[in-house]
Amino acid sequence: MGQGQQEKVATSLSGAVTEAVSASLAPVDAELERRYPGDPGTRQPVHTVYVPGDAFAADTVRAWGDRALAALDEHAPDAASFAAVLGLTDDLAEPVYDRVRAKLEREPVEDLRVDFEDGYGPRPDAEEDATAARAARLIAETYGNGTAAPYMGIRMKCMEAPVRDRGIRTLDIFLTGLMDAGGLPDGLLLTLPKVTYARQVTAMVRLLEEFEKARGLAPGRIGFEIQIETSQSILATDGTATVARMIQAAEGRATGLHYGTFDYSACLGVSAAYQASDHPAADHAKAIMQVAAAGTGVRLSDGSTNVLPVGPTENVHDAWRLHYGLTRRALARAYYQGWDMHPAHIPTRYAAVFAFYREGFEQAAARLSRYAGHASGDVMDEPATAKALSGYLLRGLDCGALTQTEVTRSSGLTRQELEGFARPRRGDLTVSGQ
């Protein structure tokens, strides 16, 4: 057959067959859309800082930034010394160090949670009432004057019987205070800790529904994070993955799954000396969380290290190396967020994040550029890979590791075009690959 000659096309199935198959799968299509809406497309903070309720102040965000800068000045006053501690390559030393300092000056904390749980502990009711009201007032003020972190909120006490009423009251006082101060901020995040049963998640949903009705808010306005800190939150007594049930029980309100390093490790009997986010038990739990959350729009956060960068310079450097290594390990495993327990953790949080994106962005941009232009190369990428590449570049942009100018220069793509690859329509990921 000569080139350009039209090929004869024949089929054996009638249109009615295709229509019948489509009709039979319509409920599945609807369920896929409902259960797996994909990433929400909003910015995800690279960390969460927890501050006890009584320690939170109007200047906490700036104070953490100043303390982090002071730690750098004392223990790594220039790019070369910081790079030597962390093992950064020469080409990364200056760009990472400069960006870390700039970040600490401009936006030292991306997400802050005022803690009313373990970091706050049991207090007289009148004291916790006042602290919750104060937290609402201060957060509203910081959003009003432009000094807030991009994301802020509280971690309440859990839904277990001994503290349930107290947790609910604190949540009510806090949300009511925000409403009375002008409304809920766009960056509001709430954390429900120590969840063991999906019904506790359902109870949280009902509480938020009632609050929305009481204050005239749109249904579904308030979401929350689920903290995974118990063995029961990973595996139910019947052998099923409890965390997957929790996501569904949240009825679309779950915004994140946060791994609790030390409570979870202790629950499994791991001795204190070995409780860490890279323990095999932690890897197992986080792998289950990751599979359960994939495609649902629920984001993941790693836990923290309790080794603080304090004391003599040698001790600080050891703690920095540990924190940097754990953060890089989490990033490679697609855990793009984690907890930070001390202001001196922040320099290595940002150093790890910035190095992760800067060392790979040119290759990622070039691959995405070839894909977008249908150019040939030594790697044959598919839509799913293009989604991963663009997501990588967008995360680098959001945290400040990359600039739009350098990403566009390397990829030829605007942010809008990157977002198009990062969030394709359902079905597009299988058009040209498997």
KADA-V827173 format. One record per pair of residues at least 6 apart in sequence whose C-alpha atoms are under 6 Angstrom apart, sorted by sequence separation. I is the first residue (numbers start at 1). J is the second residue. D is the distance in whole Angstrom. If there is no record, write none. Layout:
i=I j=J d=D
i=I j=J d=D
This chain:
i=76 j=82 d=5
i=142 j=148 d=5
i=178 j=184 d=6
i=235 j=241 d=5
i=236 j=242 d=5
i=310 j=316 d=5
i=396 j=402 d=5
i=397 j=403 d=6
i=408 j=414 d=6
i=234 j=241 d=6
i=235 j=242 d=5
i=309 j=316 d=4
i=234 j=242 d=5
i=233 j=242 d=5
i=234 j=243 d=5
i=83 j=93 d=5
i=157 j=167 d=4
i=233 j=243 d=6
i=265 j=275 d=6
i=309 j=319 d=5
i=156 j=167 d=5
i=79 j=93 d=6
i=79 j=94 d=5
i=261 j=277 d=6
i=79 j=97 d=5
i=324 j=348 d=5
i=328 j=352 d=6
i=364 j=389 d=6
i=324 j=352 d=6
i=390 j=418 d=5
i=225 j=254 d=6
i=223 j=253 d=4
i=224 j=254 d=5
i=225 j=255 d=5
i=227 j=257 d=6
i=228 j=258 d=6
i=223 j=254 d=6
i=224 j=255 d=6
i=225 j=256 d=5
i=226 j=257 d=5
i=227 j=258 d=5
i=228 j=259 d=5
i=229 j=260 d=5
i=391 j=422 d=5
i=225 j=257 d=6
i=227 j=259 d=6
i=228 j=260 d=6
i=390 j=422 d=5
i=191 j=224 d=6
i=194 j=227 d=6
i=190 j=224 d=5
i=191 j=225 d=5
i=192 j=226 d=5
i=193 j=227 d=5
i=229 j=263 d=5
i=230 j=264 d=5
i=301 j=335 d=6
i=387 j=421 d=5
i=153 j=188 d=5
i=155 j=190 d=6
i=158 j=193 d=5
i=192 j=227 d=6
i=194 j=229 d=5
i=229 j=264 d=4
i=303 j=338 d=5
i=304 j=339 d=5
i=309 j=344 d=6
i=387 j=422 d=4
i=151 j=187 d=4
i=152 j=188 d=5
i=153 j=189 d=5
i=154 j=190 d=5
i=155 j=191 d=5
i=158 j=194 d=6
i=196 j=232 d=5
i=301 j=337 d=5
i=302 j=338 d=4
i=303 j=339 d=5
i=304 j=340 d=6
i=150 j=187 d=6
i=151 j=188 d=6
i=152 j=189 d=6
i=153 j=190 d=5
i=196 j=233 d=5
i=230 j=267 d=6
i=301 j=338 d=5
i=111 j=149 d=6
i=132 j=170 d=6
i=136 j=174 d=5
i=65 j=104 d=5
i=110 j=149 d=5
i=113 j=152 d=6
i=115 j=154 d=6
i=116 j=155 d=6
i=117 j=156 d=6
i=357 j=396 d=6
i=109 j=149 d=6
i=110 j=150 d=6
i=111 j=151 d=5
i=112 j=152 d=5
i=113 j=153 d=5
i=114 j=154 d=4
i=115 j=155 d=5
i=116 j=156 d=5
i=117 j=157 d=5
i=133 j=173 d=6
i=111 j=152 d=6
i=113 j=154 d=5
i=133 j=174 d=6
i=136 j=177 d=5
i=132 j=174 d=5
i=136 j=178 d=5
i=256 j=298 d=5
i=261 j=303 d=5
i=369 j=411 d=5
i=65 j=108 d=5
i=255 j=298 d=5
i=256 j=299 d=4
i=257 j=300 d=5
i=258 j=301 d=5
i=259 j=302 d=5
i=260 j=303 d=5
i=133 j=177 d=6
i=256 j=300 d=6
i=259 j=303 d=5
i=365 j=410 d=6
i=366 j=411 d=6
i=384 j=429 d=5
i=365 j=411 d=5
i=383 j=429 d=5
i=202 j=249 d=5
i=354 j=401 d=5
i=198 j=246 d=5
i=244 j=292 d=5
i=201 j=250 d=6
i=198 j=249 d=6
i=382 j=433 d=6
i=53 j=114 d=5
i=50 j=112 d=6
i=52 j=114 d=6
i=53 j=115 d=5
i=48 j=111 d=5
i=49 j=112 d=5
i=50 j=113 d=5
i=51 j=114 d=5
i=52 j=115 d=5
i=53 j=116 d=6
i=48 j=112 d=6
i=51 j=115 d=6
i=45 j=110 d=6
i=52 j=119 d=5
i=52 j=120 d=5
i=58 j=138 d=6
i=86 j=321 d=6
i=75 j=313 d=6
i=100 j=350 d=6
i=38 j=295 d=5
i=40 j=297 d=6
i=38 j=296 d=5
i=39 j=297 d=4
i=36 j=295 d=5
i=37 j=296 d=6
i=38 j=297 d=5
i=36 j=296 d=4
i=71 j=344 d=6
i=68 j=343 d=5
i=67 j=343 d=6
i=68 j=344 d=5
i=64 j=343 d=5
i=46 j=336 d=6
i=47 j=337 d=5
i=49 j=339 d=6
i=46 j=337 d=4
i=47 j=338 d=5
i=48 j=339 d=5
i=49 j=340 d=5
i=47 j=339 d=5
